[in-house]
Amino acid sequence: MIPKKVLEEKFRNFVEDDVGQGDLTTLIVVPSGTIVEAKILAKEHGIIAGIEETSMFLESFGLQATPILTDGSEVKPDQVVLRIDGDARTLLSIERTMLNLLSRMSGIATATNRLVKKVKQAGFGTRVACTRKVAPGLSYFDKKAVRIGGGDTHRLHLDDMILIKDNHLTLIEDIKTAVKRAREAVSFSKKIEVEVSTTKEALEAVEAGADIVMLDNFSPGQAKSTVELMMKKGLRNKALVESSGKITEKNILEFAATGVDIISLGEITDSAKALDISLEIVKIKKGTT
């Protein structure tokens, strides 16, 4: 969890982007001083994520939030997720921004959880990870949703680890040089991963001292043969192996069966369907005419 004040600033920026100079409809139609009780409820099955952030969001605008479910809970259609008390004008003005965030996080958690269960039920211990294909400004929320869904967040930021990708390698001499430079710079404090496009490069990366090798856009057959060759050469236990690229829910088990340690895919953050969640006002606790 990042500091509360930092999150509150993000929330205010989100709302400012939506309301412009003010929620014209609410200001005209809803009398000032109206106090309501409302509820947030799910409209479909899924994994709820973002309860903590939603509660903080509401409270930062002077509304009282009472969570009914916790992050990671399974939710059913028409199940109440959270109750709200407070000023009607404020609630209606921030409603869509709040629901967008909660729906997106829950959709990502739901998609992640589905893949994690699929891999586990098939008998594989492969980790399911996301990538940095997240919406700008929403990295914290997207990555947390992946974790709530049971997935691995991979890199949270560029400074989390060294990840030498194809474009880096076009600008330097070779994999060995790149890994050597990285190791000398970060010592033991950061892991070093190398993205490779061939089995030969994968072996070079491990022999150079990489902690993780990413098999980029390898087919399941190529990934399997690479892992087998690493075992044959006594290199398999020297580095983790990650498959990434062209992996979907449909073929994820084919990749899990190759013997890789990690499967990373962008679709759980860049293409996950938002969970259908809505807000309903239950009653007026105090009205003004």
C-alpha positions in Angstrom: 0.0 0.0 0.0 1.4 3.4 -1.0 1.0 6.3 1.4 -2.6 7.4 2.0 -1.9 11.0 0.9 -0.5 9.8 -2.4 -3.5 7.7 -3.1 -5.9 10.6 -2.1 -4.1 12.9 -4.6 -4.5 10.3 -7.3 -8.3 10.0 -6.5 -8.7 13.8 -6.7 -6.9 13.9 -10.0 -9.2 11.2 -11.4 -12.3 13.1 -10.2 -11.1 16.5 -11.5 -10.6 14.9 -14.9 -14.2 13.7 -14.9 -16.2 16.6 -13.3 -14.6 19.6 -15.1 -16.1 22.7 -13.6 -18.7 20.7 -11.7 -21.4 18.0 -12.0 -24.0 20.3 -13.6 -26.9 17.8 -13.5 -26.4 16.9 -9.8 -26.0 20.6 -8.8 -29.3 21.5 -10.6 -31.4 18.5 -9.7 -30.3 17.4 -6.2 -31.0 19.8 -3.3 -28.1 20.9 -1.2 -27.8 19.1 2.1 -29.4 15.9 1.0 -28.0 12.9 2.9 -28.4 9.4 1.6 -27.7 5.8 2.2 -26.4 3.8 -0.8 -24.9 0.5 -1.7 -22.5 -0.9 -4.2 -23.4 -4.2 -5.6 -22.0 -6.7 -8.1 -24.1 -7.6 -11.1 -22.1 -10.7 -12.1 -19.9 -13.5 -10.6 -16.2 -12.6 -10.0 -13.4 -11.7 -7.6 -13.8 -8.4 -5.9 -10.7 -6.1 -5.8 -10.3 -2.5 -4.8 -12.4 -2.5 -1.6 -9.6 -0.8 0.3 -9.1 1.8 -2.3 -12.8 2.4 -2.8 -13.2 3.0 1.0 -10.3 5.4 1.0 -11.7 7.1 -2.1 -15.1 7.7 -0.5 -13.7 8.8 2.9 -11.3 11.3 1.2 -14.5 13.0 -0.1 -16.2 13.0 3.3 -18.4 10.0 2.8 -18.7 7.0 5.2 -17.8 3.6 3.7 -18.8 0.3 5.3 -17.2 -2.6 3.5 -19.3 -5.8 3.4 -16.7 -7.9 1.5 -12.9 -7.9 1.6 -10.5 -7.9 -1.3 -10.2 -11.3 -2.9 -13.7 -12.4 -2.0 -15.8 -14.2 -4.5 -18.9 -12.2 -5.4 -22.3 -13.2 -6.8 -24.8 -11.2 -8.8 -26.8 -8.7 -6.7 -24.5 -9.2 -3.7 -23.7 -6.1 -1.8 -20.1 -5.2 -1.7 -20.0 -2.0 0.3 -22.5 0.5 1.9 -22.1 4.3 1.8 -23.6 7.1 3.9 -23.2 10.8 3.2 -23.9 13.8 1.0 -25.8 12.9 -2.1 -24.3 15.6 -4.3 -20.8 14.5 -3.5 -21.6 10.8 -4.0 -23.3 11.3 -7.4 -20.4 13.5 -8.6 -17.7 10.9 -7.9 -19.9 7.8 -8.6 -18.6 6.9 -12.0 -15.0 7.5 -11.3 -15.2 5.3 -8.2 -17.1 2.5 -10.0 -14.7 2.6 -12.9 -11.8 2.0 -10.6 -13.5 -0.8 -8.6 -14.9 -2.5 -11.7 -11.5 -2.4 -13.5 -9.6 -3.8 -10.5 -12.2 -6.5 -10.0 -12.2 -7.4 -13.6 -8.4 -7.8 -13.6 -8.5 -9.9 -10.4 -11.2 -12.1 -11.8 -9.3 -12.7 -15.1 -6.1 -13.4 -13.1 -7.8 -15.8 -10.7 -9.4 -17.7 -13.5 -5.9 -18.3 -15.1 -4.2 -19.1 -11.8 -6.9 -21.7 -11.0 -6.7 -23.2 -14.5 -3.0 -23.8 -14.3 -3.1 -25.1 -10.7 -6.0 -27.5 -11.4 -4.1 -28.9 -14.4 -1.3 -29.9 -11.9 1.3 -27.3 -12.8 3.2 -25.1 -10.4 3.9 -22.4 -12.9 3.5 -18.8 -11.8 1.1 -16.6 -13.7 2.4 -13.1 -14.0 1.2 -9.8 -15.6 3.4 -7.5 -17.6 3.8 -3.7 -17.7 0.9 -3.4 -20.2 -1.2 -1.4 -17.8 -3.2 1.8 -18.3 -1.1 4.9 -17.8 -1.6 6.3 -14.2 -3.2 3.0 -13.1 -0.2 0.8 -12.6 -0.6 0.6 -8.8 -4.2 -0.4 -9.1 -3.8 -2.8 -12.0 -0.8 -4.6 -10.3 -2.5 -4.8 -7.0 -5.6 -6.3 -8.6 -3.3 -9.0 -10.2 -2.0 -9.8 -6.7 -5.4 -10.0 -5.2 -6.4 -12.4 -8.0 -3.5 -14.7 -7.0 -1.1 -13.7 -9.8 2.4 -12.4 -9.7 3.0 -8.7 -10.3 6.3 -9.1 -12.0 8.0 -5.7 -12.2 6.1 -2.9 -10.4 8.4 -0.3 -11.8 11.5 0.0 -14.0 13.7 0.2 -11.0 12.6 -3.2 -9.5 15.0 -5.3 -11.5 17.3 -5.3 -14.6 15.4 -6.5 -17.6 17.5 -6.5 -20.7 15.2 -6.5 -23.7 15.7 -6.9 -27.5 16.1 -3.1 -28.0 18.7 -2.9 -25.3 20.7 -5.7 -27.0 20.7 -3.9 -30.4 22.6 -1.0 -28.8 25.3 -3.0 -27.1 27.8 -5.7 -28.0 26.2 -8.9 -26.8 24.3 -10.6 -24.0 27.5 -11.4 -22.0 28.5 -7.8 -22.0 25.1 -6.6 -21.1 24.8 -9.0 -18.1 28.3 -8.2 -17.0 27.6 -4.4 -17.0 24.4 -5.0 -15.1 26.0 -7.2 -12.5 28.8 -4.8 -11.8 26.3 -1.9 -11.4 23.7 -3.5 -9.1 25.8 -6.2 -7.4 23.5 -8.6 -5.4 20.7 -6.1 -4.9 18.7 -6.7 -8.1 17.8 -9.7 -10.2 18.9 -9.7 -13.8 16.6 -10.9 -16.5 17.3 -11.2 -20.2 14.7 -11.4 -23.0 15.8 -13.8 -25.7 14.5 -14.8 -29.1 16.4 -18.1 -29.7 17.5 -21.1 -27.7 21.1 -20.1 -28.4 20.5 -16.8 -26.7 18.8 -18.4 -23.8 21.9 -20.6 -23.1 24.2 -17.6 -23.5 22.1 -15.6 -21.0 22.3 -18.3 -18.4 26.0 -18.9 -18.9 26.5 -15.2 -18.6 24.9 -15.2 -15.1 21.3 -14.1 -15.7 18.9 -14.9 -12.9 15.9 -15.2 -15.2 15.6 -15.9 -18.9 12.5 -14.7 -20.8 11.6 -16.8 -23.8 10.0 -14.1 -25.9 7.4 -15.3 -28.5 8.6 -18.9 -28.3 6.1 -21.5 -29.3 5.3 -24.2 -26.7 7.5 -26.6 -28.6 10.4 -24.2 -28.7 10.0 -23.4 -25.0 10.0 -27.1 -24.1 13.1 -27.9 -26.2 14.9 -25.0 -24.7 14.1 -26.1 -21.2 15.2 -29.6 -22.0 18.5 -28.4 -23.5 19.2 -26.3 -20.4 18.7 -29.5 -18.3 20.9 -31.5 -20.6 23.7 -28.9 -20.2 23.3 -28.7 -16.5 22.0 -25.1 -16.6 18.4 -25.5 -15.6 18.9 -24.9 -11.9 21.0 -21.8 -12.5 18.1 -19.5 -13.7 14.3 -19.2 -13.7 12.7 -19.5 -17.1 9.8 -17.3 -18.2 7.6 -17.6 -21.2 6.1 -14.4 -22.6 4.4 -13.3 -25.8 1.4 -14.8 -27.7 0.1 -16.4 -24.6 -3.6 -16.4 -24.0 -6.2 -18.1 -21.8 -6.7 -20.7 -24.6 -3.1 -21.8 -24.8 -1.8 -21.1 -21.3 -1.8 -24.8 -20.4 0.4 -25.6 -23.4 3.0 -23.3 -22.1 2.6 -24.5 -18.5 3.4 -28.0 -19.7 6.8 -26.9 -21.1 8.5 -26.8 -17.8 8.9 -23.0 -17.5 8.7 -21.4 -14.1 6.7 -18.3 -15.0 4.1 -17.4 -17.7 3.6 -13.7 -18.2 0.8 -12.3 -20.3 -0.5 -8.8 -21.0 -4.1 -9.7 -21.5 -5.0 -9.8 -17.8 -4.2 -6.1 -17.5 -4.7 -4.7 -21.0 -7.7 -6.6 -22.1 -9.5 -7.8 -19.0 -13.3 -7.1 -19.0 -14.4 -4.8 -16.2 -16.7 -6.6 -13.6 -20.2 -5.2 -13.8 -20.7 -3.3 -10.6 -23.3 -0.6 -9.8 -24.4 1.9 -7.2 -27.9 2.2 -5.9 -29.3 4.8 -3.5 -31.3 2.9 -0.8 -32.9 5.8 1.0 -32.9 9.5 1.8 -31.8 10.0 5.4 -32.1 13.8 5.3 -33.7 15.9 2.5 -33.8 19.6 1.8 -36.4 21.2 -0.5 
